[in-house]
Amino acid sequence: AMEAAPPAVHVEMASAPDCAATPATPAREEASTIDRAELPAAPVRVPGVASVKDEFLRLKPSATANAGSAAGGDGGGLAGGGAAGSTAEPSASGSKAGAGNDHDRKRKRGMNKPNERDHFKPKGTGLCTRHAAGVACNYMETCKFSHDLAAYMASESRPADLPGPCPNLTKVGFCRHGILCRYGLTHVDAQGNNVPVPSTDELLHVGTSDESNIMPGTTLTALRTYKYEWERATEAAAKSKKITEVARLAKEKEEVDARQAAAIAGEHGAGFGCSEQTLRAEDQVGKAFDLKGKLYLAPLTTVGNLPFRRLCVGLGADVTCSEMALASKLLQGDSYEWTLLRRHASEKFYGAQIAGGATDVVAKACEAIGRETDCNFVDINMGCPIDSICNKGMGAMLVGRPNRVGELVRAASEALGPGKFLTVKLRMGVEDKKACAHNIVPLLRGWGASAVTLHGRSKQQRYSRRADWDYISLCAARSSVPLIGNGDVFCYDDLANALKRPELATVMVARGALIKPWIFTELKERRLWDISANERFDMMKDFTKFGLEHWGSDEIGVSRTRHFLLEWMSFGHRYVPAGLLDVLPPRINERAPSFYGRSDLETMLGSPDAGDWVKLSEMLLGPVPTYFKFTPKHKANASDAVVAEG
């Protein structure tokens, strides 16, 4: 385990010299003969700009070249002479939008696109999946899908096999997809029959031997039909609402002293409808939740899927959490939403994150998760800044409603039941310069929470500017539960600076892990890793392998794996290799000018062109089909509506 508060020591890279070193001072006897104006100046950090060494910088094109490009010339992607770090992002055809169209394009920062599941739905094969696997079809002659395996094998609609062995066959000894597998010819006979044939029970659970939290169909049906039997949630929600109402009436009754009481509450951490004496009495109900010295991978929408978490665990992450699931959809029995909560065996300390704004909905979701899944804790997201979430009374909007926060936490904690912890993720506040989290964190233990994560930004701020670690430290000193700091951790120096604050339990790593998942190795080994392009590509290979095991190796599984690989690359291309930088350590909000890598692969890995991302995916998953279309869900990285097509 990582030490709680290691010294802030910068460890030099083994494979690269100290790029930020100041040039040596000339000898005294020669000083009078040297023109100091000719001495090289020490590198200076420019705010917001990564200091790439001159020899790797790409020269800016001339005005004439710009005019030709805007008029419809080649956009200069990697294949056409482009480089990494370019600020303008090409469209599917490789051409950039002209400068004259800038005023017509509405800028939407951090747009979170809806989950377009059409990406995962290739054209149907018309073949019965159970028959392809070699298992008896439940419908037999009445099945509306074809059972003619030989005809499918001979048809042109079957895509060519991918090179290499089938990952499912290698892992468990058989493949549930049969001839539909993109590696199918390695495990079918001349007639297209699957070899070996799995049993019916194996077919249902193949590929999931290392995964848990697979929701049975009977439970999903019970949720959809409102027949799920609640044991604690209904009573817990009613009780929490009653406490809130009693507190509201008491506050109205003491209206004369309201202003004075509010001032005392802000100073001493009590209030919101209950006395400080009550809080001290309730303080005993909190549970021990020790994350001291552990590295926490943040719950990451879309990219924080099971294969990515599995990759990060292998690189040093100690605590993981699922993608955010909507409590309302869990109660509707949405199988896709429940799939977000699956856990891999390598995740030793794992939590499920939910978002909700209604007390009874959150309480029921917590009870269902507590009873039906294997997790160590449940985290309530009160920090998501996305408008589609906040407009429904969820996410970061809750920080401005402390009474509702208390009501939700009380109900969720009681409904969750014994054996599982409840945590909360907050932002500083809703609006800039109106932080209010410091009024909430002292009360969390009394409400039943076991820990809190605080992101050092407001909802309005989103991800702009630097995170406020001084405010995080202030809240940690007031918090009644262990507080986890979050914001801008991108290298060991950031971790060391954060852990100078002894009141912090640990840090959560979010965007830093998206850009470079090996950050956990850096943090544990206290070094800056000048990772090679081949090592980065090997991590992409591991992600692809994990994805095919998780989503399947048929056409749908390959499409899903490719899609989420590209989503990861929409963040990963921002990484600037440490050996290319003049000023260290790097910072997460720095953007690189256009640059070349030390190899063609490194240049391609840093390219902002989605077409180059697709080319990299084709090295791992074969050519993209003609129907393929990719738009980054987190559209902060794209300027065009559709950035890559097959």
Phi, psi and omega per residue, in radians:
A1 nan 2.584 -3.136
M2 -1.213 2.511 3.069
E3 -1.142 2.596 -3.042
A4 -1.146 -0.754 -3.059
A5 -2.455 1.276 -3.114
P6 -1.205 2.740 3.123
P7 -1.181 2.599 -3.102
A8 -1.403 1.352 -3.126
V9 -1.919 2.256 3.102
H10 -1.540 2.115 -3.140
V11 -1.712 2.217 -3.096
E12 -1.225 2.667 3.103
M13 -1.263 2.466 3.137
A14 -1.280 -0.519 -3.011
S15 -1.780 0.061 -3.122
A16 -2.547 2.476 3.108
P17 -1.241 2.918 3.091
D18 -1.224 1.806 -3.029
C19 -1.293 -0.268 -3.052
A20 -1.744 0.147 -3.071
A21 -1.184 2.495 3.109
T22 -1.374 2.409 3.132
P23 -0.985 2.562 -3.091
A24 -1.131 2.550 3.112
T25 -1.317 2.317 -3.132
P26 -1.076 2.755 3.123
A27 -1.091 2.645 -3.056
R28 -1.043 -0.708 -3.062
E29 -1.231 -0.313 -3.137
E30 -1.754 -0.072 -3.024
A31 -1.091 -0.632 -3.080
S32 -1.277 -0.314 -3.093
T33 -1.744 -0.006 -3.084
I34 -1.840 2.288 3.059
D35 -1.396 1.951 -3.066
R36 -1.108 -0.377 3.100
A37 -1.154 -0.362 -3.122
E38 -1.510 -0.205 3.134
L39 -1.218 2.449 3.108
P40 -1.183 2.378 3.137
A41 -1.364 2.580 3.077
A42 -1.142 2.478 3.129
P43 -1.029 2.449 -3.126
V44 -2.067 2.340 3.119
R45 -1.356 2.146 3.062
V46 -1.644 2.172 -3.099
P47 -0.946 2.229 3.061
G48 1.426 -0.030 -3.085
V49 -2.169 2.221 3.072
A50 -1.265 2.300 -3.061
S51 -1.494 1.446 3.133
V52 -1.362 2.416 3.131
K53 -1.044 2.583 -3.057
D54 -1.007 -0.648 -3.052
E55 -1.216 -0.234 3.121
F56 -1.823 -0.099 -3.106
L57 -1.298 2.517 3.041
R58 -1.625 2.273 -3.130
L59 -1.131 2.456 3.120
K60 -1.186 2.381 3.114
P61 -1.167 2.670 3.137
S62 -1.236 2.906 3.134
A63 -1.073 -0.626 3.129
T64 -1.125 -0.743 3.120
A65 -1.119 -0.681 3.109
N66 -1.066 -0.753 -3.126
A67 -1.099 -0.716 3.126
G68 -1.121 -0.680 3.127
S69 -1.151 -0.734 -3.122
A70 -1.138 -0.499 -3.110
A71 -1.396 -0.004 3.073
G72 2.095 0.230 3.103
G73 -1.277 -3.131 -3.120
D74 -1.094 2.350 -3.088
G75 -1.294 -0.203 3.074
G76 1.360 0.651 2.988
G77 -1.156 3.134 -3.039
L78 -1.039 -0.729 -3.117
A79 -1.156 -0.426 -3.118
G80 -1.833 0.365 3.077
G81 1.760 0.261 -3.106
G82 -1.423 -3.057 -3.115
A83 -2.589 2.957 3.136
A84 -1.300 2.764 3.040
G85 1.427 0.096 3.136
S86 -1.121 2.522 -3.061
T87 -1.504 -0.564 3.125
A88 -1.547 2.439 -3.050
E89 -1.879 2.201 -3.068
P90 -1.216 2.767 3.056
S91 -1.502 -3.011 -3.086
A92 -1.049 -0.578 -3.098
S93 -1.468 -0.122 3.123
G94 1.656 -0.021 3.141
S95 -1.710 2.558 -3.131
K96 -1.569 2.678 3.079
A97 -1.198 2.438 -3.116
G98 -1.206 2.666 -3.119
A99 -1.098 -0.490 -3.109
G100 -1.221 -0.235 -3.124
N101 -1.664 -0.003 -3.060
D102 -1.049 -0.672 -3.075
H103 -1.266 -0.274 3.132
D104 -1.548 -0.226 -3.060
R105 -1.705 2.042 3.135
K106 -1.396 2.194 -3.110
R107 -1.473 2.153 3.107
K108 -2.105 1.781 -3.042
R109 -1.242 2.305 3.044
G110 1.094 0.543 -3.115
M111 -1.010 2.267 3.106
N112 -1.829 1.806 -3.071
K113 -1.259 2.588 3.072
P114 -1.119 2.714 -3.104
N115 -1.271 1.735 -3.088
E116 -1.455 1.701 -3.040
R117 -1.308 -0.092 3.049
D118 -1.072 -0.393 3.085
H119 -1.051 -0.504 -3.017
F120 -1.753 0.141 -3.048
K121 -2.072 1.360 3.064
P122 -1.165 2.902 -3.118
K123 -1.000 2.371 -3.086
G124 -1.085 2.524 3.127
T125 -1.498 -0.341 -3.087
G126 1.365 0.114 -3.095
L127 -1.772 2.437 3.113
C128 -1.205 2.155 -3.070
T129 -1.198 -0.635 3.130
R130 -1.191 -0.729 3.122
H131 -1.157 -0.650 3.110
A132 -1.107 -0.594 3.123
A133 -1.311 -0.293 -3.131
G134 1.704 0.119 -3.137
V135 -1.735 2.544 -3.109
A136 -1.045 2.320 3.118
C137 -1.327 2.380 -3.122
N138 -1.165 -0.417 -3.034
Y139 -1.770 -0.266 3.098
M140 0.873 -2.093 -3.063
E141 -1.154 -0.421 -3.104
T142 -1.532 0.008 -3.126
C143 -1.119 2.338 -3.099
K144 -1.456 -0.052 3.106
F145 -1.825 2.732 -3.074
S146 -1.287 2.540 3.056
H147 -1.963 0.193 -3.091
D148 -1.549 1.587 -3.094
L149 -1.198 -0.677 -3.103
A150 -1.113 -0.693 3.134
A151 -1.137 -0.662 3.123
Y152 -1.172 -0.688 3.129
M153 -1.091 -0.621 -3.086
A154 -1.479 -0.248 -3.059
S155 -1.331 2.725 3.112
E156 -1.389 -0.208 -3.118
S157 -1.274 -0.351 3.129
R158 -1.321 2.123 -3.131
P159 -1.190 2.715 3.121
A160 -1.136 2.564 3.132
D161 -1.160 2.607 3.025
L162 -1.436 2.625 -3.135
P163 -1.233 2.642 3.081
G164 1.730 3.061 -3.128
P165 -1.377 2.752 3.077
C166 -1.228 2.185 -3.103
P167 -1.115 -0.607 3.135
N168 -1.245 -0.697 3.093
L169 -1.096 -0.707 3.141
T170 -1.164 -0.630 -3.036
K171 -1.419 -0.836 -3.008
V172 -2.063 -0.044 3.067
G173 1.655 -0.076 3.078
F174 -2.784 2.919 -3.127
C175 -2.173 2.317 -3.086
R176 -1.368 -0.153 -3.071
H177 -1.659 -0.289 3.128
G178 1.052 -2.341 -3.114
I179 -1.199 -0.286 3.091
L180 -1.308 -0.234 3.127
C181 -1.174 2.488 3.114
R182 -1.276 -0.088 2.993
Y183 -2.033 0.435 -2.913
G184 -1.027 -0.603 -3.068
L185 -1.170 -0.199 3.112
T186 -1.453 -0.180 -3.109
H187 -2.520 0.583 2.997
V188 -2.297 2.728 3.096
D189 -1.548 -2.999 -3.054
A190 -1.123 -0.451 3.133
Q191 -1.568 -0.037 3.134
G192 1.606 0.127 3.141
N193 -1.361 2.424 -3.108
N194 -1.207 2.398 3.127
V195 -2.381 2.181 -0.192
P196 -1.339 2.906 -3.096
V197 -1.588 2.175 3.109
P198 -1.315 2.720 3.007
S199 -1.318 2.940 -3.138
T200 -1.062 -0.729 3.140
D201 -1.162 -0.698 3.107
E202 -1.129 -0.619 -3.132
L203 -1.092 -0.623 -3.112
L204 -1.275 -0.504 -2.993
H205 -2.101 0.108 -3.128
V206 -1.095 2.497 3.114
G207 1.398 -0.088 -3.094
T208 -2.038 0.258 -3.112
S209 -1.082 -0.481 3.120
D210 -1.695 0.080 -3.086
E211 -2.056 2.586 3.081
S212 -2.224 -3.106 -3.116
N213 1.167 0.657 3.061
I214 -1.577 1.953 -2.997
M215 -1.334 2.181 3.106
P216 -1.117 2.614 3.131
G217 -1.082 -0.571 3.141
T218 -1.131 -0.654 3.121
T219 -1.204 -0.724 3.102
L220 -1.087 -0.702 3.119
T221 -1.129 -0.713 3.119
A222 -1.085 -0.676 3.103
L223 -1.182 -0.747 -3.107
R224 -1.139 -0.596 -3.059
T225 -1.716 0.196 3.101
Y226 1.045 0.580 3.139
K227 -1.933 0.123 3.109
Y228 -1.256 2.293 -3.060
E229 -1.568 1.957 -3.137
W230 -1.493 2.360 -3.121
E231 -1.755 -0.632 -3.031
R232 -2.238 -0.489 -2.919
A233 -1.079 -0.809 -3.082
T234 -1.061 -0.811 3.139
E235 -1.178 -0.695 -3.131
A236 -1.121 -0.721 3.133
A237 -1.140 -0.767 3.135
A238 -1.107 -0.715 3.141
K239 -1.122 -0.761 -3.130
S240 -1.144 -0.701 3.105
K241 -1.103 -0.660 -3.138
K242 -1.148 -0.724 3.110
I243 -1.058 -0.743 3.132
T244 -1.105 -0.721 -3.128
E245 -1.183 -0.738 3.098
V246 -1.071 -0.713 3.120
A247 -1.128 -0.665 3.132
R248 -1.135 -0.757 3.135
L249 -1.148 -0.684 3.120
A250 -1.123 -0.643 3.127
K251 -1.170 -0.689 3.102
E252 -1.134 -0.660 -3.122
K253 -1.138 -0.572 -3.121
E254 -1.765 0.643 -3.050
E255 -1.066 -0.543 -3.115
V256 -1.080 -0.639 -3.093
D257 -1.749 0.229 -3.017
A258 -1.070 -0.788 -3.092
R259 -1.125 -0.751 3.133
Q260 -1.147 -0.708 3.136
A261 -1.131 -0.665 3.136
A262 -1.139 -0.683 3.124
A263 -1.131 -0.727 3.117
I264 -1.132 -0.704 -3.133
A265 -1.097 -0.730 3.138
G266 -1.141 -0.543 -3.088
E267 -1.437 -0.658 -3.007
H268 -1.895 -0.048 3.065
G269 1.494 0.274 3.085
A270 -2.025 2.863 3.097
G271 2.361 -2.670 -3.095
F272 0.984 0.752 2.992
G273 1.646 0.101 3.095
C274 -2.513 2.633 -3.058
S275 -1.391 2.844 3.126
E276 -1.160 -0.553 3.104
Q277 -1.127 -0.685 3.109
T278 -1.104 -0.720 3.141
L279 -1.089 -0.719 -3.138
R280 -1.109 -0.624 3.124
A281 -1.236 -0.690 -3.113
E282 -1.348 -0.206 -3.059
D283 -1.079 -0.319 -3.093
Q284 -1.395 -0.182 -3.043
V285 -1.460 -0.229 -3.121
G286 -1.139 2.650 -3.122
K287 -1.824 2.660 3.108
A288 -1.225 2.296 -3.108
F289 -2.503 1.637 -2.984
D290 -1.812 1.944 3.064
L291 -1.987 0.278 -3.063
K292 -0.995 2.153 3.071
G293 1.425 0.088 3.129
K294 -1.787 2.553 3.125
L295 -1.665 2.241 -2.965
Y296 -1.941 2.040 3.018
L297 -1.432 2.133 -3.070
A298 -1.133 2.644 2.951
P299 -1.188 2.117 -2.998
L300 -2.103 2.056 -3.129
T301 -1.078 2.343 3.078
T302 1.282 -1.025 -3.055
V303 -1.427 -0.397 -3.120
G304 -1.419 0.736 -3.132
N305 -1.357 3.056 -3.055
L306 -1.047 -0.805 3.110
P307 -1.054 -0.666 3.128
F308 -1.193 -0.737 3.097
R309 -1.082 -0.694 3.115
R310 -1.075 -0.700 3.085
L311 -1.090 -0.775 -3.108
C312 -1.184 -0.628 3.094
V313 -1.079 -0.719 3.105
G314 -1.129 -0.372 -3.135
L315 -1.716 0.002 3.011
G316 2.211 -0.020 3.124
A317 -1.193 2.355 -3.108
D318 -1.707 -0.639 -3.082
V319 -2.143 2.323 3.131
T320 -2.244 2.788 -3.132
C321 -2.517 2.559 -3.106
S322 -1.180 2.931 2.927
E323 -1.088 2.746 -3.137
M324 -1.172 2.189 3.064
A325 -1.906 2.434 3.122
L326 -1.389 2.205 -3.102
A327 -1.020 -0.677 -3.112
S328 -1.119 -0.684 3.141
K329 -1.267 -0.552 3.046
L330 -1.079 -0.714 -3.138
L331 -1.260 -0.363 3.063
Q332 -1.431 -0.017 3.140
G333 1.265 0.502 3.132
D334 -1.213 1.965 -3.060
S335 -1.124 -0.601 3.127
Y336 -1.133 -0.704 -3.124
E337 -1.169 -0.688 3.115
W338 -1.204 -0.498 3.104
T339 -1.093 -0.499 3.123
L340 -1.066 -0.390 -3.059
L341 -1.613 0.101 3.135
R342 -1.128 2.581 -3.052
R343 -2.193 2.372 3.071
H344 -1.585 2.657 -3.083
A345 -1.078 -0.439 -3.127
S346 -1.314 -0.240 -3.133
E347 -1.446 1.698 -2.997
K348 -1.323 -0.595 3.103
F349 -2.280 1.876 -2.883
Y350 -2.256 2.458 3.084
G351 -2.216 2.765 3.065
A352 -1.942 2.225 -3.129
Q353 -1.802 2.387 3.102
I354 -2.257 2.820 3.040
A355 -2.287 2.378 3.127
G356 -2.940 2.744 -3.125
G357 -2.119 -0.289 -3.132
A358 -1.687 2.337 -3.027
T359 -1.074 -0.823 -3.102
D360 -1.170 -0.608 3.140
V361 -1.168 -0.799 3.139
V362 -1.131 -0.729 -3.141
A363 -1.088 -0.786 3.133
K364 -1.149 -0.690 3.114
A365 -1.091 -0.718 3.126
C366 -1.140 -0.711 3.108
E367 -1.125 -0.755 -3.138
A368 -1.099 -0.739 3.120
I369 -1.131 -0.759 -3.136
G370 -1.083 -0.609 -3.096
R371 -1.519 -0.581 -2.952
E372 -1.803 -0.217 -3.055
T373 -2.178 2.879 3.092
D374 -1.849 1.743 3.106
C375 -2.537 2.745 -3.141
N376 -1.550 -0.474 -3.141
F377 -2.719 2.814 3.033
V378 -2.054 2.306 -3.121
D379 -1.963 2.257 3.079
I380 -1.675 2.108 -3.092
N381 -1.406 1.935 3.032
M382 -2.117 0.506 -3.109
G383 -2.253 -0.064 -3.108
C384 -1.196 2.180 -3.087
P385 -1.622 0.011 -3.064
I386 -1.150 2.327 -3.062
D387 -1.061 -0.678 -3.106
S388 -1.087 -0.440 3.083
I389 -1.529 -0.834 -3.070
C390 -1.153 -0.586 -3.126
N391 -1.169 -0.250 3.103
K392 -1.767 0.268 3.088
G393 1.376 0.372 3.141
M394 -2.036 -3.077 3.029
G395 1.107 -2.489 -3.016
A396 -1.173 -0.303 3.102
M397 -1.099 -0.432 -3.108
L398 -1.212 -0.422 -3.113
V399 -1.057 -0.528 3.112
G400 -1.465 0.064 -3.136
R401 -2.236 1.301 -3.029
P402 -1.072 -0.572 3.108
N403 -1.111 -0.713 3.115
R404 -1.181 -0.647 3.083
V405 -1.026 -0.830 3.129
G406 -1.072 -0.729 3.140
E407 -1.097 -0.764 -3.133
L408 -1.152 -0.791 -3.076
V409 -1.160 -0.740 3.118
R410 -1.042 -0.857 -3.105
A411 -1.138 -0.752 -3.104
A412 -1.144 -0.716 -3.117
S413 -1.107 -0.747 -3.134
E414 -1.246 -0.659 -3.115
A415 -1.255 -0.517 -3.090
L416 -1.121 -0.576 3.093
G417 1.459 3.112 -3.074
P418 -1.273 2.725 3.028
G419 1.595 -0.166 3.139
K420 -2.311 2.486 -3.124
F421 -1.589 2.726 3.031
L422 -2.061 2.235 3.095
T423 -2.177 2.890 -3.093
V424 -2.321 2.458 3.050
K425 -1.993 2.170 -3.057
L426 -2.137 2.840 2.859
R427 -1.917 2.999 -3.112
M428 -1.050 -0.656 -3.096
G429 3.109 -3.026 -3.141
V430 -1.525 -0.823 -3.096
E431 -1.905 2.693 3.054
D432 -1.061 2.529 3.071
K433 1.110 0.278 3.068
K434 -2.316 0.949 -3.128
A435 -1.145 2.443 -3.129
C436 -2.430 0.018 -3.121
A437 -1.101 -0.482 -3.123
H438 -1.153 -0.306 3.078
N439 -1.517 -0.264 -3.079
I440 -1.683 -0.745 -3.007
V441 -1.055 -0.519 3.100
P442 -1.186 -0.318 -3.035
L443 -1.698 -0.169 -2.957
L444 -1.128 -0.686 -3.125
R445 -1.098 -0.731 3.107
G446 -1.137 -0.508 3.113
W447 -1.389 -0.309 3.099
G448 2.050 0.037 3.116
A449 -1.376 2.706 -3.124
S450 -1.899 -0.322 3.117
A451 -2.874 2.864 3.119
V452 -2.471 2.464 3.008
T453 -1.882 2.316 -3.128
L454 -2.103 2.095 3.033
H455 -1.548 2.231 -3.031
G456 -1.378 0.741 3.055
R457 -2.484 2.820 3.062
S458 -1.595 2.957 3.054
K459 -1.066 -0.773 -3.116
Q460 -1.108 -0.593 -3.117
Q461 -1.277 -0.470 -3.089
R462 0.954 -1.926 -3.123
Y463 -2.107 0.274 3.140
S464 -1.459 2.747 3.139
R465 1.028 3.097 -3.092
R466 -1.429 2.601 3.044
A467 -1.184 2.547 -3.078
D468 -1.617 1.596 -3.117
W469 -1.336 -0.366 3.048
D470 -1.150 -0.693 3.105
Y471 -1.216 -0.673 3.079
I472 -1.021 -0.742 3.133
S473 -1.127 -0.715 3.105
L474 -1.046 -0.781 -3.138
C475 -1.185 -0.645 3.135
A476 -1.101 -0.621 3.118
A477 -1.186 -0.513 -3.124
R478 -1.610 -0.301 -2.970
S479 -1.173 2.495 3.100
S480 -1.563 -0.114 3.123
V481 -2.270 2.831 3.082
P482 -0.963 2.333 -3.114
L483 -1.959 2.286 -3.129
I484 -1.841 2.153 -3.135
G485 -1.473 2.536 -3.089
N486 -2.503 2.309 3.056
G487 2.458 1.962 2.952
D488 1.238 0.328 3.069
V489 -1.337 2.009 -3.015
F490 -2.310 -0.174 3.123
C491 -2.814 3.085 -3.085
Y492 -1.107 -0.609 3.129
D493 -1.035 -0.672 3.106
D494 -1.126 -0.722 3.115
L495 -1.125 -0.795 -3.125
A496 -1.072 -0.730 3.120
N497 -1.132 -0.658 3.140
A498 -1.174 -0.741 -3.056
L499 -1.423 0.062 2.930
K500 -1.194 -0.289 3.111
R501 -1.596 1.736 -3.012
P502 -1.113 -0.327 -3.112
E503 -1.311 -0.237 3.126
L504 -1.363 2.455 3.074
A505 -1.351 -0.866 3.117
T506 -2.937 -2.943 3.109
V507 -2.144 2.685 3.038
M508 -1.866 2.346 -3.140
V509 -1.879 2.169 -3.085
A510 -2.075 -1.588 -3.100
R511 -1.060 -0.536 3.100
G512 -1.028 -0.638 3.118
A513 -1.302 -0.548 3.099
L514 -1.160 -0.713 -3.095
I515 -1.342 -0.699 3.113
K516 -2.553 1.671 -3.112
P517 -1.042 -0.387 3.126
W518 -1.305 0.104 3.096
I519 -1.020 -0.538 -3.127
F520 -1.187 -0.610 3.047
T521 -1.151 -0.749 3.108
E522 -1.034 -0.787 -3.074
L523 -1.160 -0.696 -3.109
K524 -1.312 -0.571 -3.119
E525 -1.644 -0.009 3.083
R526 0.952 0.941 -3.126
R527 -2.619 2.899 3.030
L528 -1.829 2.008 -3.017
W529 -1.545 1.986 3.025
D530 -1.463 1.338 -3.000
I531 -1.238 2.511 -3.134
S532 -1.491 2.846 3.118
A533 -1.112 -0.653 -3.140
N534 -1.149 -0.663 3.100
E535 -1.151 -0.678 3.087
R536 -1.135 -0.717 -3.141
F537 -1.173 -0.583 3.069
D538 -1.108 -0.623 3.075
M539 -1.151 -0.630 3.059
M540 -1.133 -0.635 3.070
K541 -1.095 -0.754 3.115
D542 -1.085 -0.766 3.115
F543 -1.052 -0.742 3.129
T544 -1.073 -0.772 3.113
K545 -1.065 -0.822 3.136
F546 -1.103 -0.663 -3.139
G547 -1.140 -0.738 3.132
L548 -1.174 -0.564 3.070
E549 -1.228 -0.632 -3.074
H550 -1.434 -0.855 -3.061
W551 -1.635 -0.232 3.133
G552 1.861 2.799 -3.094
S553 -1.868 0.193 3.034
D554 -1.425 -3.030 -3.065
E555 -1.080 -0.676 3.126
I556 -1.172 -0.760 3.134
G557 -1.119 -0.710 3.097
V558 -1.121 -0.709 3.136
S559 -1.133 -0.722 3.093
R560 -1.101 -0.814 -3.133
T561 -1.041 -0.762 3.131
R562 -1.107 -0.754 -3.114
H563 -1.049 -0.827 -3.102
F564 -1.290 -0.477 3.007
L565 -1.110 -0.742 3.122
L566 -1.186 -0.633 3.072
E567 -1.072 -0.722 3.100
W568 -1.125 -0.734 -3.110
M569 -1.172 -0.400 3.087
S570 -1.151 -0.324 2.992
F571 -1.758 -0.720 -3.020
G572 -1.110 -0.438 -3.113
H573 -1.214 -0.220 3.129
R574 -1.293 -0.253 -3.075
Y575 -1.188 2.292 3.041
V576 -1.905 2.076 -3.115
P577 -0.930 2.420 -3.067
A578 -1.052 -0.578 -3.128
G579 -1.214 -0.178 3.139
L580 -1.676 -0.084 -3.011
L581 -1.696 2.476 3.057
D582 -1.476 -0.568 -3.068
V583 -2.080 2.186 3.127
L584 -2.152 2.698 -0.005
P585 -1.394 2.846 3.094
P586 -1.272 2.784 3.098
R587 -2.163 2.576 -2.971
I588 -1.179 -0.514 -3.093
N589 -1.577 0.090 3.089
E590 -1.447 2.358 3.093
R591 -1.969 2.423 -3.050
A592 -1.501 2.514 2.922
P593 -1.189 2.985 -3.140
S594 -1.068 2.239 -3.066
F595 -2.502 2.827 3.005
Y596 -1.812 2.510 3.050
G597 -1.460 -3.111 3.141
R598 -1.426 -0.103 3.061
S599 -2.637 2.894 3.116
D600 -1.055 -0.673 3.137
L601 -1.135 -0.732 3.134
E602 -1.138 -0.661 3.078
T603 -1.103 -0.746 -3.137
M604 -1.175 -0.660 3.124
L605 -1.132 -0.464 3.121
G606 -1.690 0.106 -3.098
S607 -1.307 2.378 3.057
P608 -1.477 0.034 -3.113
D609 -1.443 2.049 -3.134
A610 -1.075 -0.443 3.068
G611 -1.099 -0.611 3.078
D612 -1.238 -0.595 3.073
W613 -1.085 -0.735 3.131
V614 -1.099 -0.701 3.118
K615 -1.069 -0.705 3.100
L616 -1.126 -0.697 3.115
S617 -1.141 -0.547 3.129
E618 -1.225 -0.437 3.047
M619 -1.168 -0.398 -3.071
L620 -1.861 -0.570 -3.000
L621 -2.195 0.226 3.107
G622 1.394 3.085 -3.092
P623 -1.075 2.561 3.085
V624 -1.319 2.530 3.091
P625 -1.243 2.897 -3.068
T626 -1.166 -0.454 -3.110
Y627 -1.462 -0.058 -3.002
F628 -1.164 2.407 3.092
K629 -2.558 2.363 -3.108
F630 -2.331 2.236 3.003
T631 -2.276 2.127 3.131
P632 -0.999 2.313 3.132
K633 -1.138 -0.762 3.056
H634 -1.537 1.620 -2.897
K635 -1.411 0.274 3.066
A636 -1.135 -0.274 -3.066
N637 -1.762 0.034 -3.024
A638 -2.293 2.566 -3.136
S639 -1.928 -0.239 -3.125
D640 -1.958 2.721 -3.084
A641 -1.104 -0.746 3.102
V642 -2.171 2.127 -3.019
V643 -1.859 -0.194 3.098
A644 -2.732 2.402 3.092
E645 -2.388 2.760 3.051
G646 -1.422 nan nan
